[in-house]
Amino acid sequence: MRFLNSKSPMIAAKLIPWFVPTETESRVQIASELAQRLEQKPDETLCLVAIERNITRAIVVAHVSEKHRKSVWLWQSQAEPGFRYSKLMFDALKQWSRVKGAKEVRMGPQEHEKAFRRRWGFEDANNNEMRLRLT
């Protein structure tokens, strides 16, 4: 297993099948926005990809929040069933967030993420968001 923190906007198109669409954004729109972020703000964007035998096994996509400069927004997180390195990837997200000066990681409250939120310790925050305080 190798882990790639990609800064190339070209990675976005390759990750389309991994993106979780929302009520307002399709997978293609998410890829387009990610490519734009990687082009314009690569140092404020984390695109961590787990690869084994040239096959993507998991992704974590986050960025420094535009609204809360001391926060990182966890935008996309997805792994194949049975993926054994989730903790390692989540620890990498937290470390990257700390390096960026963040005090917390925030995410939206999508229903399908309930188990994820419980597993990693997210709690309710203001504005219908979830947050994980970094220590």
Secondary structure, 3 states (H helix, E strand, C coil): CEEEECCCCCHHHHCHHHCCCCCCCCHHHHHHHHHHHHHHCHHHEEEEEEEECCEEEEEEEEEECCCCCCEEEEEEEEECCCCCCHHHHHHHHHHHHHHCCCCEEEECCCHHHHHHHHHHCCEECCCCCEEEECC
